[in-house]
Amino acid sequence: MKRTLMAASLAMASALAWGQSSVALYGIVDTGIEYYNNAAKGGSFAGMPTLTGEAPSRFGLRGEEDLGGGYKTFFVLESGFAPGSGSLNYGGRLFGRQANVGVSSAFGTLTLGRQMNMSMYALFNADVIGPSIHSMASFDSYLPNARSDNAVGYMGKFHGVTLGGTYSFGRDAAGPAGPSATNCAGQLPGDAVACRQYTMMLAYDGAWGGAAASYDVMYGGPGASAPLTSSADVDKRTIVDAYVKYGPAKLGGGWIRRNTSAEQHAQSDIFFLGATWYVVPTFSLDAQTVRYILREHSNSTLLIARANYFISKRTTLYASLGYMMNSALAANAVAAAGTVATGANQLGAMMGIQQRF
């Protein structure tokens, strides 16, 4: 009898262990005051940013359940918002940053739903500035918003090597309200190519640093935002980058090639090189140079400097400076969601506070 009760108790304990689950609330609230000169309509601008500070503001729910045998199920629901007004970003979607569910094991992770794709993962380590108010997003607003709706994704990590890919049946269902909403839901009967997207990545990370390469192909669709207004229109991005760590410092750089085949073929290149240095554990400096070339049209160069003071593990004070140099036909703004007069150079600055939870 005792053996039977003991066996039953062990079986119940094992079942409870397999069914252990957790749900966490997390997020970032980041805002401040920004300034830039030479606005498109003349004069300067001073106010609160709508898209990002040092990082985009967000909140989310992340859950996980241990199924046993090395298998886990998970979900992520993540919303982006503008602290200045409380409005939702990402096309007004409640969970515009992520909304997915999946399974993970030693063989990798399978994810279904709206998720970050490989173009974003490829830049994580080499881009020391990230999705900041002054960043390479001034040249390509897709880069900090590289997510795919209706997507199936896989990522596996094996002895420092990462393999990943996503396939989307309809890459962006939200209407044209912001840089990450292009009204291309796809999944149209009789038009299998409309709004499809696939991305792939190969990366290596070690104690000294690492490197990554990704390839991103997206198709247009009827009624989608320009320039991808037809299923025959294609937008391709290739990213190659690397980074090196040395003590409290990191150096990262890379190249991004974009080819758009729409009414008129367009090709652009972004070259970036930056460094981060932790002067002391509570204070760091970031710097980056970004060169943008739109073939047979224009070019721009962006210089970025940023200082971070970590008051605590969750709270950071920061100051960011950006200086944009545009050629005669270029009109790339120094700040996210900013404007600039064509051919004008532009100075931008921001001081802000970030709280993580």
N, C-alpha and C positions, 0 to 999 in steps of 0.2 A: 504493500500500500504506500509506504514511504517512498519507494523508488518511483512509483507511478506519479505521485504528487510532485516529486522533484523533477521528473521528466516533463510534466505538464508546465511547471513553473519556468523551467529553462526554455521551453518552446515559446511560452508567452513572452518572456523577456526578450528572446531573439526576435520575435515578431514586432515587439515595440521598438527595438533598436533599429530594425529595418525601416520602420515607419516614422522615424524621427524627422521632424520638419521644423522650418523656421521661416519667419517673414520679417524683413527689416525695412524700416523707413529711412531714406537717406536723401541728401540733396546739397545744393549750393545756392546761396543768395549772394550775388555779386553786383555791386553798382557803385557809382561815384559821379563825378562831374568831368565832362570832356569839353575840349575846345579845339577848333580848327579854323584856319583862315582861308581866304580865296574860295569861298563857297560858290556854287554854280550861278547863283543870282546876285553875287557880289557880297562883300562884307565878310563877316566871320560868324561862327556859331559857338554858343556856349549852352550846355544843358546836360540832361541825363541820357545815356545811351539806351537804345531800344532793343538791340540784339545781343550785345555781349559786353563784358568788362574785361577782366583778365581771363575769365571763362564764362560761358553762358549759364545763366541761372536755371535751376531745375529742381524738381523733387521726384522721388520715385519709390516704388515698392519692389522689393526683390525677395522672392521666396524660393525655398529649396527643400526637397524631401529625399532622404537617403533610402534607396530601395534595396540596399544590400548587394553584395557581390561586386562592389565598385561602381554600381550604377546609381545615378541621381537624376531626378527630374527637377526642373526649375522654371520660373517665369520672371519676366521683367516688365514693369509698366512704368514709363518715365515721361514726365511732362516738362516742357520748357516754357518759361514765362519771362515777361519784362517787369522787373521790380518797380520801375518808375510808375507804371500804370496798372500793374496787376494783370495785364492782358496775356493771352496765350500766344506764343510764337509757333513756328512750324505750321503755318497755314491755319491757325486756329484750332488745331487738333488737341484734344485732351491729353493724349499720350503720343505727342508728335515726335518725341525723341526715340522711344522704343515701345513696342507692344508685342511681346513674343513669349513662346513657351518651347521647352526643349528637353533633351536627354543628354547627359554627359557620362563618359566612362573613360577607361584607359585608352580606348581606341579613338577618342575625340569627342567633339560636341556637335550635336545636330540641333539646329534652331529653326523654328517656324514662326513667321510673322514679320512685322516691321522691325528691322534690325540694322545695326551698323554693318556696312559692307567692307570689302578688303581695301578700298582706296583710303578709308579712314585708318584702318589698322596699320597700313604700310607706313603712315606718317607719324605714328605715335611716338617713336623714340628719336627719330632724326630731326623732327621739327621742334626746336627748343622753345619756340614762342607759343605754338598751339593756336586755338581758336580765339585769339585775343582781339581787343579793339583795333590794334595796329598789327596786321599780320598779312600773310600771303593771300588771305581771303579777299583782300582788296582787288586781286587780279582774277580770282576764280572763287565765287561764293559757294560753289558746290563742295569744295574741299572740306570745310568744317561741318558740312551737312550731308556727308556721304552715307546716306541711309537708303534702304530699299523697302518698299511696301510689298506685301504678298510674296515674301521671299522664303526660300529654303537655303539655309546656310550650314556649312561644315567647317570646323577648324580642329586640327589635331597638332599636338606638340610632342615631338619625339627627339630627345637628346639634343635640345637646343634648336632643332629645325622645326619651323612652323609651316604647315600646309593649310591653305584656306580657300574657300570659294563660296559664292552665293549665286543663286538663280532666282530672278523675280519674274512672276507672271504678269505684273503690272506695277511699275516701279514707283509711282507717286500719285496717289488718288486725291490729294488735296488740291483745292483751287489755287489760282495764282495770287497768293497773299504772302509774299516773302520769298527769300532766295531758295528755300527748300520746298516750295509748293509749286508744281509745274502742271497740274491738271492732266496727268497722263496715267489714268487708272488701268488702261488696257483690258485684258481678258474679254476681248470682243469676239463674238461668234463670226467665223469667216475671215478673221484677221489675226492670225496666231502670232505675228511678229509685233503688233502694236504694243508699244510701251514695255517690251521685254528688256531685261537687263541681266548681264552676268559679270561677275568680278572674280578674280583669282589672285592669289598671293603666295609667294615663297619667301621665307625669311629665316635668318639665323641670328641668335642672340647668345652671347657668351659673357664671361666675366670682364673681358676687355672692351666689349661693345657689340656691334652687330651690323647687319645689312638687310635690306628688304627690296623686293620688286613686286609690282602689282600691275594688273591689266584690267581695265574697266570699259565695258561696251554697253551703251544704252541706245534704245530705239525710240523714235517719236511715235506719235499717234494722232488721229483726227481730233482737232480741238485743243491740242496741247499747247503749252506756252512756246513761243518762238525761242530758238529757231527750229525746234524739232516738232513740226506741225504735221508730219506725215510719217507713215510706217517706213517709208524709204529713207528717212533722215536718220543718220547715225552720229553719235558723239562718242569718241574714244579717248581714253586717258591712259598713259603709261607712266608709272612712277618708279624711279630707281633712287635709293638713298642709303646712307650709312651713318654710323655714329661711333665715336671712340670715347671711352671713359678713362680719366686719369685722376685718381684721388678725388678731390671735391669738385672736379670740373668735367664737363662733357662738351664735345665738339660734334656737331651734326650738320650734314648737308645733303643735297640731292638735286634731282632734275625731274621735271614733270612736262611731258609732251602731250598736247591736246590737238586732236584733229576732228573738226566738225564738217560733216558732209550734209549740207542743206541746200538752200538756193544757190549759195556760193561757198566753195570750199574755204575753210579758214584753218590756219595752223598757228599754234602759239607754244612758247616754251617758258617755263619758270625755272630759274636756277636759284638755289638758296643755300646759305652757309651761316651757321650761328653757333653760339657757345653759351653755356651756363656755368657759373662759378659760385659755389657756396663759400663765401668769404668766412663766415662762421655759421654754425648750425641754424642760427636765427635770422640770417641775412644773406640774400643771394642776388646776383646780377645776371641779366640775360641780354644778349645782343644778337642781332641778325641782319644780314643784307639779303635782299630779294631782288632779282633782276627779271623783268618780264619783257618778252619780245613777241609782238603780234606781227607775223610775217607780212612784209610788203605794206605795212601800214604805220605802226608806231612802236614805241618802247617806253618803259618806265623803270625807275629804280627806287626801292623803298629801303630806308635805313630805320632800324628799330632798336630802342634801348629801354630796359625795364629794370626796376629795383623792387625787391620784395622783402618786407619785414614781417617775420612770423611771430606775432604776439603770443600765440599758443598753438597747440596742435590743430586747432580748428579755425583760427582767425588770422587773416593776413591783411596788412596794409601794403599798398603798392602804388607806384607811379610809373607811367609809361609815356614815352616820347616816340613820335614817328615823323619822318620827313620824306615826302614823296616828290620825286623829280620826274615830270612828264615831258615827253617830246611834244612837238608842235600839234600833233593830231591826237594825242592821248588825253584821256579824262578819267584817270584812275584815282579815286579818293583815298586819302591817307587813313580814314577811319571807316569801320564797318557801318553801313547804312548812311555814310556821309555823301556829300556832293562836292564837286570841284569844277572850276572853270576849265574849259578845254585848253590844254597846253600850259597850264599854270602849275608851278611848284606849290607844295602845301605842307604846312607844319601842323601837327596834331599833338595834343597832350591830354592825359587823363590821370586823375588821382582817385583811388577807390578803396573799398573795403570788401573783403570776401569772408563769409562765414560758411563753414561746412558742418553738416550734421549727419 
